[in-house]
Amino acid sequence: MILLICFYLGVADALVVANIMIVATSVYLGMGYWVFEQMLAYSLIIFLYFSLMRFKALGKLGGQIMISFFVGMFYGFLISLFEVFLFRMGSFLAYYVQGVSFDVMHGIGNVIFMMLLKKPFEFFNRYFLRFKRK
């Protein structure tokens, strides 16, 4: 959903929604040091996605699906990198490989949500946001 917000509404809106979402879920599920890691990871992913938006293939559903899977994997990579740095673990590779199966499931979940939400976002953008621009 954050990727679609970035695509249709812009980086600022995506950053605001992502950070509010992280804080809200952290208030409900519990706060910890990982909240800042998540905020940093989401922000980096949003900026990466925004820089990739200039490619025409990204606007098509196939491109969106590929990048959404990649983003799920990249999120896991970033969080693992932050954790290894924070706790000064001996081997990044050993820590990361243990979480790859979760990252793959995260990527597949992103793909499913992208396929479900792309058309409603296009509809919303086409019929409702045109009034905001005028």
C-alpha positions in Angstrom: 0.0 0.0 0.0 2.9 2.4 0.8 4.3 1.8 -2.7 1.0 2.7 -4.3 0.7 5.8 -2.2 4.2 6.8 -3.3 3.3 6.1 -6.9 0.0 8.0 -7.0 0.3 10.6 -4.3 4.1 11.2 -3.9 6.9 10.7 -1.5 5.8 13.0 1.3 2.4 11.3 1.6 4.0 7.9 1.5 6.4 8.8 4.3 3.7 10.3 6.5 1.4 7.2 6.1 4.3 4.8 6.6 5.5 6.5 9.8 2.0 6.9 11.2 1.3 3.3 10.5 4.5 2.2 12.2 3.8 4.3 15.3 0.2 3.2 15.5 1.0 -0.5 15.3 3.9 0.0 17.8 1.5 1.6 20.3 -0.8 -1.3 19.9 1.7 -4.2 19.8 4.5 -2.7 21.8 7.3 -0.1 21.4 11.0 -0.9 21.2 14.2 0.0 19.5 12.9 -1.7 16.3 10.4 1.1 15.7 13.3 3.4 14.6 14.7 0.6 12.4 11.4 0.2 10.7 11.0 3.9 10.2 14.4 4.1 8.6 13.9 1.0 6.5 10.5 2.2 5.2 11.9 5.6 4.4 14.9 4.2 2.5 12.5 1.9 0.6 10.2 4.8 -0.3 13.1 6.9 -1.6 14.4 3.9 -3.6 11.0 3.3 -5.1 10.6 7.0 -5.9 14.0 7.0 -7.7 12.9 3.9 -9.7 9.6 5.5 -10.7 11.2 7.2 -13.7 11.3 3.9 -15.5 8.3 3.4 -17.7 8.0 -0.4 -16.9 7.3 0.4 -13.3 3.9 1.9 -14.1 2.7 -1.4 -15.5 1.3 -4.1 -13.2 4.2 -6.5 -14.0 6.8 -4.0 -13.0 4.8 -3.1 -9.9 4.7 -6.8 -9.0 8.4 -7.3 -9.5 9.4 -4.3 -7.5 6.9 -5.1 -4.7 8.5 -8.6 -4.3 12.0 -7.0 -4.3 11.0 -4.5 -1.7 9.8 -7.2 0.7 13.2 -8.9 0.3 15.1 -5.6 0.7 13.2 -4.7 3.8 14.3 -7.9 5.4 17.9 -7.2 4.3 17.8 -3.7 5.8 16.3 -4.9 9.1 18.9 -7.7 9.4 21.7 -5.2 8.6 20.4 -2.8 11.3 20.1 -5.7 13.9 23.6 -7.0 13.2 25.1 -3.5 13.5 23.1 -2.7 16.6 23.9 -5.9 18.5 27.4 -6.3 17.0 26.8 -9.9 15.8 29.7 -11.8 14.4 28.2 -12.9 11.0 25.7 -10.9 9.0 25.3 -13.7 6.5 24.3 -16.3 9.1 21.7 -13.9 10.6 20.3 -12.9 7.3 20.0 -16.4 5.9 17.9 -17.4 8.9 15.3 -14.9 7.9 15.2 -15.3 4.2 12.2 -17.6 4.3 10.3 -14.9 6.1 11.5 -12.3 3.6 10.2 -14.5 0.7 6.8 -14.7 2.4 6.9 -10.9 2.9 7.6 -10.5 -0.8 4.8 -12.8 -1.8 2.4 -11.0 0.5 3.5 -7.7 -1.1 2.8 -9.2 -4.6 -0.7 -10.3 -3.5 -1.6 -6.9 -2.0 -0.2 -5.2 -5.1 -2.5 -7.3 -7.4 -5.5 -6.6 -5.1 -5.0 -2.9 -4.6 -3.5 -1.6 -7.9 -6.9 -1.2 -9.6 -8.7 0.4 -6.7 -5.8 2.9 -6.4 -6.0 3.6 -10.2 -9.8 4.2 -9.9 -9.4 6.4 -6.9 -6.6 8.4 -8.6 -8.5 8.8 -11.8 -12.0 9.8 -10.4 -11.3 11.4 -7.1 -7.9 13.1 -7.1 -8.7 15.1 -10.2 -10.9 17.3 -8.0 -8.1 17.9 -5.6 -5.8 19.2 -8.3 -8.2 21.8 -9.6 
